[in-house]
Amino acid sequence: MGPAELLVLTFPQETITIEAAAALAKLSTGGDIRVIDSLVVTRRPDGETTYGELADFEHLDGVVPGGGAELPLIGPEDAQEAAELLEPGSVALIVLIEHVWAQAAADALRAVGGRIASGVRIPPENIEEAVRAAEARRAAGK
């Protein structure tokens, strides 16, 4: 198995759109990732929080491969943590994915006794800021 990662994807409306689910499905069907588990968390405008499986949402059922046959690894505690990130009237998709594209590297690492001890996700805006700073230094001749 390749490395796994838990992501919390947030959206500014009360439901996950079919387009958002389809974007995740495209990654999954492309073989880059495998959805291990997922959970939809909704914070209604009145602040009430609900959660459910993708299959619980008629318009999302079957959109993401594995959406009904996932391992039950994401639970109510995860839903509560994700809900704390949400503004009223918004939704989150918690998704546990396997990075299938990295499986061969992970297998080779394990074969020699290695393991991934830690990982940090760097937000894209941080990378973009670093690129702009490097370009400014080059432009200034430094």
N, CA and C atoms as an extended XYZ file, in Angstrom:
426
Properties=species:S:1:pos:R:3:atomname:S:1:resname:S:1:resid:I:1 pbc="F F F"
N         0.848       -1.181        0.000 N   MET     1
C         0.000        0.000        0.000 CA  MET     1
C         0.887        1.235        0.000 C   MET     1
N         0.458        2.260       -0.740 N   GLY     2
C         1.184        3.524       -0.762 CA  GLY     2
C         0.859        4.359        0.458 C   GLY     2
N         1.522        5.514        0.604 N   PRO     3
C         1.242        6.400        1.725 CA  PRO     3
C        -0.217        6.844        1.712 C   PRO     3
N        -0.771        7.071        2.905 N   ALA     4
C        -2.157        7.526        3.020 CA  ALA     4
C        -2.170        8.917        3.645 C   ALA     4
N        -3.223        9.654        3.349 N   GLU     5
C        -3.342       11.024        3.845 CA  GLU     5
C        -4.807       11.345        4.093 C   GLU     5
N        -5.053       12.040        5.188 N   LEU     6
C        -6.397       12.500        5.511 CA  LEU     6
C        -6.492       13.969        5.128 C   LEU     6
N        -7.458       14.292        4.291 N   LEU     7
C        -7.668       15.671        3.837 CA  LEU     7
C        -9.045       16.140        4.255 C   LEU     7
N        -9.160       17.416        4.561 N   VAL     8
C       -10.451       18.036        4.811 CA  VAL     8
C       -10.617       19.119        3.746 C   VAL     8
N       -11.531       18.874        2.818 N   LEU     9
C       -11.801       19.800        1.713 CA  LEU     9
C       -13.070       20.570        2.056 C   LEU     9
N       -13.013       21.896        2.053 N   THR    10
C       -14.184       22.686        2.432 CA  THR    10
C       -14.736       23.430        1.225 C   THR    10
N       -16.040       23.663        1.265 N   PHE    11
C       -16.746       24.340        0.174 CA  PHE    11
C       -17.733       25.338        0.776 C   PHE    11
N       -17.929       26.484        0.124 N   PRO    12
C       -18.753       27.569        0.698 CA  PRO    12
C       -20.254       27.423        0.515 C   PRO    12
N       -20.730       26.207        0.297 N   GLN    13
C       -22.172       25.984        0.195 CA  GLN    13
C       -22.534       24.814        1.090 C   GLN    13
N       -23.827       24.557        1.241 N   GLU    14
C       -24.272       23.529        2.178 CA  GLU    14
C       -24.165       22.102        1.667 C   GLU    14
N       -23.856       21.917        0.410 N   THR    15
C       -23.736       20.558       -0.107 CA  THR    15
C       -22.538       20.463       -1.037 C   THR    15
N       -22.027       19.264       -1.180 N   ILE    16
C       -20.936       19.018       -2.119 CA  ILE    16
C       -21.565       18.935       -3.504 C   ILE    16
N       -21.048       19.708       -4.418 N   THR    17
C       -21.606       19.682       -5.766 CA  THR    17
C       -21.124       18.432       -6.500 C   THR    17
N       -21.854       18.062       -7.501 N   ILE    18
C       -21.478       16.917       -8.330 CA  ILE    18
C       -20.133       17.192       -9.007 C   ILE    18
N       -19.861       18.457       -9.347 N   GLU    19
C       -18.593       18.825       -9.993 CA  GLU    19
C       -17.412       18.603       -9.047 C   GLU    19
N       -17.592       18.959       -7.761 N   ALA    20
C       -16.521       18.753       -6.783 CA  ALA    20
C       -16.256       17.266       -6.588 C   ALA    20
N       -17.297       16.483       -6.467 N   ALA    21
C       -17.143       15.036       -6.308 CA  ALA    21
C       -16.527       14.425       -7.568 C   ALA    21
N       -16.898       14.937       -8.720 N   ALA    22
C       -16.362       14.419       -9.984 CA  ALA    22
C       -14.862       14.697      -10.097 C   ALA    22
N       -14.399       15.837       -9.559 N   ALA    23
C       -12.964       16.139       -9.581 CA  ALA    23
C       -12.193       15.105       -8.763 C   ALA    23
N       -12.723       14.724       -7.610 N   LEU    24
C       -12.106       13.686       -6.796 CA  LEU    24
C       -12.168       12.334       -7.512 C   LEU    24
N       -13.289       12.073       -8.140 N   ALA    25
C       -13.454       10.815       -8.875 CA  ALA    25
C       -12.444       10.704      -10.012 C   ALA    25
N       -12.158       11.829      -10.668 N   LYS    26
C       -11.210       11.815      -11.785 CA  LYS    26
C        -9.824       11.386      -11.299 C   LYS    26
N        -9.410       11.885      -10.143 N   LEU    27
C        -8.129       11.455       -9.579 CA  LEU    27
C        -8.152        9.972       -9.263 C   LEU    27
N        -9.256        9.514       -8.713 N   SER    28
C        -9.377        8.124       -8.319 CA  SER    28
C        -9.387        7.188       -9.519 C   SER    28
N       -10.161        7.524      -10.545 N   THR    29
C       -10.239        6.654      -11.725 CA  THR    29
C        -8.966        6.730      -12.553 C   THR    29
N        -8.208        7.818      -12.400 N   GLY    30
C        -6.934        7.946      -13.103 CA  GLY    30
C        -5.845        7.077      -12.499 C   GLY    30
N        -6.109        6.495      -11.326 N   GLY    31
C        -5.141        5.621      -10.694 CA  GLY    31
C        -4.141        6.346       -9.812 C   GLY    31
N        -4.267        7.670       -9.669 N   ASP    32
C        -3.334        8.422       -8.842 CA  ASP    32
C        -3.587        8.200       -7.355 C   ASP    32
N        -4.865        8.101       -6.983 N   ILE    33
C        -5.236        7.899       -5.583 CA  ILE    33
C        -6.303        6.816       -5.488 C   ILE    33
N        -6.476        6.311       -4.268 N   ARG    34
C        -7.584        5.408       -3.986 CA  ARG    34
C        -8.287        5.972       -2.762 C   ARG    34
N        -9.591        6.119       -2.846 N   VAL    35
C       -10.352        6.596       -1.702 CA  VAL    35
C       -10.523        5.426       -0.738 C   VAL    35
N        -9.987        5.601        0.473 N   ILE    36
C       -10.080        4.566        1.499 CA  ILE    36
C       -11.346        4.777        2.326 C   ILE    36
N       -11.642        6.039        2.650 N   ASP    37
C       -12.855        6.375        3.400 CA  ASP    37
C       -13.153        7.851        3.176 C   ASP    37
N       -14.404        8.224        3.398 N   SER    38
C       -14.795        9.629        3.266 CA  SER    38
C       -16.016        9.895        4.126 C   SER    38
N       -16.216       11.165        4.428 N   LEU    39
C       -17.353       11.583        5.220 CA  LEU    39
C       -17.681       13.025        4.843 C   LEU    39
N       -18.957       13.316        4.670 N   VAL    40
C       -19.421       14.668        4.362 CA  VAL    40
C       -19.924       15.295        5.660 C   VAL    40
N       -19.436       16.495        5.966 N   VAL    41
C       -19.835       17.214        7.175 CA  VAL    41
C       -20.450       18.533        6.747 C   VAL    41
N       -21.675       18.803        7.220 N   THR    42
C       -22.391       20.020        6.858 CA  THR    42
C       -22.643       20.861        8.106 C   THR    42
N       -22.355       22.149        8.000 N   ARG    43
C       -22.731       23.088        9.060 CA  ARG    43
C       -23.819       23.969        8.472 C   ARG    43
N       -25.029       23.782        8.963 N   ARG    44
C       -26.177       24.524        8.455 CA  ARG    44
C       -26.078       25.995        8.858 C   ARG    44
N       -26.864       26.865        8.207 N   PRO    45
C       -26.821       28.295        8.556 CA  PRO    45
C       -27.102       28.576       10.037 C   PRO    45
N       -27.908       27.719       10.675 N   ASP    46
C       -28.202       27.916       12.102 CA  ASP    46
C       -27.095       27.366       13.000 C   ASP    46
N       -26.022       26.801       12.413 N   GLY    47
C       -24.892       26.282       13.172 CA  GLY    47
C       -24.962       24.799       13.468 C   GLY    47
N       -26.121       24.160       13.233 N   GLU    48
C       -26.248       22.723       13.478 CA  GLU    48
C       -25.341       21.959       12.512 C   GLU    48
N       -24.706       20.912       13.039 N   THR    49
C       -23.781       20.112       12.242 CA  THR    49
C       -24.358       18.719       12.025 C   THR    49
N       -24.266       18.240       10.790 N   THR    50
C       -24.654       16.874       10.461 CA  THR    50
C       -23.533       16.247        9.626 C   THR    50
N       -23.512       14.933        9.586 N   TYR    51
C       -22.523       14.265        8.744 CA  TYR    51
C       -23.100       12.966        8.206 C   TYR    51
N       -22.516       12.506        7.101 N   GLY    52
C       -22.966       11.268        6.490 CA  GLY    52
C       -21.993       10.795        5.429 C   GLY    52
N       -22.171        9.570        5.016 N   GLU    53
C       -21.352        8.973        3.961 CA  GLU    53
C       -21.738        9.564        2.605 C   GLU    53
N       -20.845        9.469        1.641 N   LEU    54
C       -21.160        9.947        0.286 CA  LEU    54
C       -22.427        9.291       -0.244 C   LEU    54
N       -22.588        8.006        0.026 N   ALA    55
C       -23.751        7.268       -0.473 CA  ALA    55
C       -25.060        7.772        0.123 C   ALA    55
N       -24.982        8.514        1.256 N   ASP    56
C       -26.183        9.072        1.870 CA  ASP    56
C       -26.749       10.245        1.080 C   ASP    56
N       -25.951       10.773        0.166 N   PHE    57
C       -26.356       11.921       -0.644 CA  PHE    57
C       -26.666       11.415       -2.049 C   PHE    57
N       -27.938       11.414       -2.387 N   GLU    58
C       -28.392       10.809       -3.642 CA  GLU    58
C       -27.585       11.287       -4.851 C   GLU    58
N       -27.309       12.586       -4.925 N   HIS    59
C       -26.599       13.112       -6.092 CA  HIS    59
C       -25.109       12.741       -6.099 C   HIS    59
N       -24.574       12.210       -4.986 N   LEU    60
C       -23.160       11.829       -4.915 CA  LEU    60
C       -22.941       10.323       -4.914 C   LEU    60
N       -24.018        9.555       -4.699 N   ASP    61
C       -23.898        8.099       -4.622 CA  ASP    61
C       -23.298        7.554       -5.915 C   ASP    61
N       -22.183        6.876       -5.783 N   GLY    62
C       -21.541        6.252       -6.937 CA  GLY    62
C       -20.633        7.165       -7.739 C   GLY    62
N       -20.549        8.449       -7.391 N   VAL    63
C       -19.701        9.365       -8.157 CA  VAL    63
C       -18.229        9.049       -7.936 C   VAL    63
N       -17.838        8.807       -6.683 N   VAL    64
C       -16.445        8.508       -6.360 CA  VAL    64
C       -16.286        6.996       -6.253 C   VAL    64
N       -15.396        6.398       -7.060 N   PRO    65
C       -15.183        4.953       -6.977 CA  PRO    65
C       -14.815        4.563       -5.550 C   PRO    65
N       -15.417        3.510       -5.057 N   GLY    66
C       -15.176        3.076       -3.691 CA  GLY    66
C       -16.051        3.807       -2.692 C   GLY    66
N       -16.889        4.726       -3.149 N   GLY    67
C       -17.713        5.543       -2.272 CA  GLY    67
C       -18.657        4.761       -1.391 C   GLY    67
N       -18.984        3.538       -1.744 N   GLY    68
C       -19.862        2.747       -0.898 CA  GLY    68
C       -19.152        1.577       -0.238 C   GLY    68
N       -17.948        1.246       -0.717 N   ALA    69
C       -17.221        0.086       -0.205 CA  ALA    69
C       -15.938        0.513        0.498 C   ALA    69
N       -16.007        1.600        1.220 N   GLU    70
C       -14.826        2.131        1.884 CA  GLU    70
C       -14.617        1.451        3.234 C   GLU    70
N       -13.412        1.576        3.760 N   LEU    71
C       -13.129        1.111        5.113 CA  LEU    71
C       -13.650        2.151        6.092 C   LEU    71
N       -14.284        1.749        7.181 N   PRO    72
C       -14.857        2.715        8.123 CA  PRO    72
C       -13.799        3.270        9.087 C   PRO    72
N       -12.947        4.165        8.602 N   LEU    73
C       -11.863        4.694        9.415 CA  LEU    73
C       -12.100        6.130        9.889 C   LEU    73
N       -12.953        6.862        9.209 N   ILE    74
C       -13.279        8.232        9.609 CA  ILE    74
C       -14.562        8.169       10.428 C   ILE    74
N       -14.536        8.776       11.612 N   GLY    75
C       -15.688        8.663       12.496 CA  GLY    75
C       -16.196        9.984       13.020 C   GLY    75
N       -17.085        9.917       14.009 N   PRO    76
C       -17.725       11.118       14.560 CA  PRO    76
C       -16.738       12.151       15.109 C   PRO    76
N       -15.618       11.681       15.708 N   GLU    77
C       -14.629       12.630       16.227 CA  GLU    77
C       -14.028       13.458       15.106 C   GLU    77
N       -13.768       12.797       13.973 N   ASP    78
C       -13.228       13.497       12.810 CA  ASP    78
C       -14.238       14.498       12.271 C   ASP    78
N       -15.509       14.094       12.261 N   ALA    79
C       -16.573       14.984       11.790 CA  ALA    79
C       -16.650       16.223       12.669 C   ALA    79
N       -16.522       16.036       13.984 N   GLN    80
C       -16.583       17.171       14.902 CA  GLN    80
C       -15.405       18.122       14.681 C   GLN    80
N       -14.206       17.575       14.488 N   GLU    81
C       -13.036       18.416       14.227 CA  GLU    81
C       -13.204       19.205       12.929 C   GLU    81
N       -13.716       18.551       11.893 N   ALA    82
C       -13.925       19.234       10.613 CA  ALA    82
C       -14.989       20.310       10.760 C   ALA    82
N       -16.035       20.032       11.537 N   ALA    83
C       -17.123       21.000       11.726 CA  ALA    83
C       -16.607       22.295       12.331 C   ALA    83
N       -15.584       22.203       13.178 N   GLU    84
C       -15.012       23.396       13.799 CA  GLU    84
C       -14.330       24.306       12.782 C   GLU    84
N       -13.967       23.769       11.623 N   LEU    85
C       -13.339       24.560       10.563 CA  LEU    85
C       -14.360       25.271        9.681 C   LEU    85
N       -15.618       24.870        9.795 N   LEU    86
C       -16.646       25.341        8.872 CA  LEU    86
C       -17.381       26.574        9.362 C   LEU    86
N       -17.660       27.460        8.418 N   GLU    87
C       -18.555       28.586        8.655 CA  GLU    87
C       -19.987       28.062        8.516 C   GLU    87
N       -20.947       28.700        9.176 N   PRO    88
C       -22.345       28.297        8.948 CA  PRO    88
C       -22.689       28.380        7.461 C   PRO    88
N       -23.431       27.385        6.986 N   GLY    89
C       -23.831       27.344        5.582 CA  GLY    89
C       -22.769       26.780        4.656 C   GLY    89
N       -21.826       25.985        5.209 N   SER    90
C       -20.777       25.408        4.369 CA  SER    90
C       -20.662       23.907        4.635 C   SER    90
N       -19.822       23.256        3.856 N   VAL    91
C       -19.710       21.805        3.902 CA  VAL    91
C       -18.246       21.404        3.761 C   VAL    91
N       -17.914       20.242        4.318 N   ALA    92
C       -16.566       19.679        4.175 CA  ALA    92
C       -16.678       18.240        3.710 C   ALA    92
N       -15.713       17.838        2.950 N   LEU    93
C       -15.552       16.431        2.587 CA  LEU    93
C       -14.246       15.979        3.224 C   LEU    93
N       -14.362       15.085        4.196 N   ILE    94
C       -13.174       14.488        4.797 CA  ILE    94
C       -12.880       13.257        3.955 C   ILE    94
N       -11.673       13.149        3.477 N   VAL    95
C       -11.347       12.020        2.613 CA  VAL    95
C        -9.990       11.451        3.011 C   VAL    95
N        -9.965       10.138        3.222 N   LEU    96
C        -8.727        9.415        3.486 CA  LEU    96
C        -8.340        8.748        2.185 C   LEU    96
N        -7.189        9.141        1.666 N   ILE    97
C        -6.765        8.623        0.366 CA  ILE    97
C        -5.440        7.883        0.479 C   ILE    97
N        -5.269        6.929       -0.391 N   GLU    98
C        -3.977        6.277       -0.575 CA  GLU    98
C        -3.348        6.885       -1.811 C   GLU    98
N        -2.091        7.259       -1.704 N   HIS    99
C        -1.354        7.779       -2.853 CA  HIS    99
C        -0.829        6.576       -3.649 C   HIS    99
N        -1.671        6.057       -4.531 N   VAL   100
C        -1.330        4.865       -5.314 CA  VAL   100
C        -0.092        5.103       -6.161 C   VAL   100
N         0.054        6.322       -6.680 N   TRP   101
C         1.205        6.655       -7.525 CA  TRP   101
C         2.534        6.443       -6.786 C   TRP   101
N         2.532        6.480       -5.452 N   ALA   102
C         3.758        6.348       -4.664 CA  ALA   102
C         3.964        4.937       -4.112 C   ALA   102
N         3.100        4.002       -4.506 N   GLN   103
C         3.165        2.656       -3.943 CA  GLN   103
C         4.492        1.969       -4.221 C   GLN   103
N         5.001        2.058       -5.445 N   ALA   104
C         6.268        1.390       -5.775 CA  ALA   104
C         7.411        1.944       -4.926 C   ALA   104
N         7.441        3.259       -4.749 N   ALA   105
C         8.488        3.868       -3.926 CA  ALA   105
C         8.340        3.435       -2.462 C   ALA   105
N         7.100        3.383       -1.968 N   ALA   106
C         6.853        2.959       -0.585 CA  ALA   106
C         7.277        1.503       -0.393 C   ALA   106
N         6.965        0.649       -1.361 N   ASP   107
C         7.363       -0.762       -1.285 CA  ASP   107
C         8.883       -0.894       -1.250 C   ASP   107
N         9.577       -0.131       -2.102 N   ALA   108
C        11.039       -0.182       -2.147 CA  ALA   108
C        11.627        0.311       -0.827 C   ALA   108
N        11.050        1.342       -0.269 N   LEU   109
C        11.510        1.885        1.009 CA  LEU   109
C        11.351        0.853        2.125 C   LEU   109
N        10.177        0.210        2.181 N   ARG   110
C         9.929       -0.809        3.209 CA  ARG   110
C        10.855       -2.019        3.037 C   ARG   110
N        11.182       -2.376        1.792 N   ALA   111
C        12.030       -3.543        1.523 CA  ALA   111
C        13.419       -3.389        2.128 C   ALA   111
N        13.873       -2.160        2.323 N   VAL   112
C        15.188       -1.938        2.914 CA  VAL   112
C        15.076       -1.445        4.358 C   VAL   112
N        13.893       -1.644        4.962 N   GLY   113
C        13.698       -1.308        6.365 CA  GLY   113
C        13.327        0.136        6.635 C   GLY   113
N        13.083        0.888        5.595 N   GLY   114
C        12.733        2.299        5.775 CA  GLY   114
C        11.236        2.494        5.960 C   GLY   114
N        10.876        3.681        6.409 N   ARG   115
C         9.469        4.033        6.539 CA  ARG   115
C         9.348        5.550        6.474 C   ARG   115
N         8.187        6.016        6.120 N   ILE   116
C         7.928        7.445        6.134 CA  ILE   116
C         7.621        7.801        7.590 C   ILE   116
N         8.496        8.576        8.208 N   ALA   117
C         8.357        8.899        9.620 CA  ALA   117
C         7.484       10.124        9.845 C   ALA   117
N         7.398       10.981        8.853 N   SER   118
C         6.612       12.201        9.008 CA  SER   118
C         6.342       12.781        7.632 C   SER   118
N         5.356       13.624        7.572 N   GLY   119
C         5.038       14.331        6.338 CA  GLY   119
C         4.347       15.632        6.687 C   GLY   119
N         4.554       16.637        5.880 N   VAL   120
C         3.931       17.933        6.102 CA  VAL   120
C         3.354       18.405        4.782 C   VAL   120
N         2.102       18.796        4.796 N   ARG   121
C         1.473       19.343        3.604 CA  ARG   121
C         1.747       20.839        3.578 C   ARG   121
N         2.327       21.305        2.482 N   ILE   122
C         2.630       22.727        2.317 CA  ILE   122
C         1.511       23.337        1.476 C   ILE   122
N         0.815       24.345        2.010 N   PRO   123
C        -0.267       24.975        1.242 CA  PRO   123
C         0.267       25.602       -0.049 C   PRO   123
N        -0.486       25.489       -1.138 N   PRO   124
C        -0.032       26.025       -2.427 CA  PRO   124
C         0.324       27.507       -2.361 C   PRO   124
N        -0.408       28.274       -1.556 N   GLU   125
C        -0.101       29.706       -1.478 CA  GLU   125
C         1.282       29.954       -0.880 C   GLU   125
N         1.766       29.067       -0.004 N   ASN   126
C         3.119       29.212        0.535 CA  ASN   126
C         4.166       28.970       -0.553 C   ASN   126
N         3.933       27.970       -1.391 N   ILE   127
C         4.845       27.676       -2.501 CA  ILE   127
C         4.853       28.851       -3.479 C   ILE   127
N         3.663       29.357       -3.813 N   GLU   128
C         3.569       30.494       -4.736 CA  GLU   128
C         4.307       31.707       -4.192 C   GLU   128
N         4.185       31.962       -2.896 N   GLU   129
C         4.878       33.084       -2.262 CA  GLU   129
C         6.398       32.900       -2.343 C   GLU   129
N         6.872       31.685       -2.102 N   ALA   130
C         8.304       31.404       -2.183 CA  ALA   130
C         8.818       31.580       -3.610 C   ALA   130
N         8.036       31.157       -4.599 N   VAL   131
C         8.427       31.324       -6.004 CA  VAL   131
C         8.518       32.811       -6.349 C   VAL   131
N         7.513       33.593       -5.922 N   ARG   132
C         7.554       35.046       -6.182 CA  ARG   132
C         8.775       35.694       -5.533 C   ARG   132
N         9.115       35.292       -4.317 N   ALA   133
C        10.275       35.850       -3.612 CA  ALA   133
C        11.577       35.489       -4.341 C   ALA   133
N        11.673       34.251       -4.809 N   ALA   134
C        12.869       33.817       -5.553 CA  ALA   134
C        12.991       34.581       -6.860 C   ALA   134
N        11.881       34.780       -7.545 N   GLU   135
C        11.898       35.537       -8.807 CA  GLU   135
C        12.300       36.993       -8.559 C   GLU   135
N        11.824       37.568       -7.471 N   ALA   136
C        12.185       38.953       -7.130 CA  ALA   136
C        13.689       39.061       -6.827 C   ALA   136
N        14.235       38.051       -6.117 N   ARG   137
C        15.677       38.058       -5.842 CA  ARG   137
C        16.492       37.947       -7.130 C   ARG   137
N        16.044       37.081       -8.039 N   ARG   138
C        16.737       36.941       -9.329 CA  ARG   138
C        16.669       38.228      -10.126 C   ARG   138
N        15.506       38.863      -10.145 N   ALA   139
C        15.310       40.109      -10.879 CA  ALA   139
C        16.192       41.214      -10.302 C   ALA   139
N        16.429       41.168       -8.989 N   ALA   140
C        17.260       42.175       -8.326 CA  ALA   140
C        18.751       41.835       -8.442 C   ALA   140
N        19.047       40.699       -9.064 N   GLY   141
C        20.435       40.305       -9.269 CA  GLY   141
C        21.098       39.681       -8.051 C   GLY   141
N        20.310       39.185       -7.156 N   LYS   142
C        20.871       38.562       -5.930 CA  LYS   142
C        20.929       37.073       -6.037 C   LYS   142
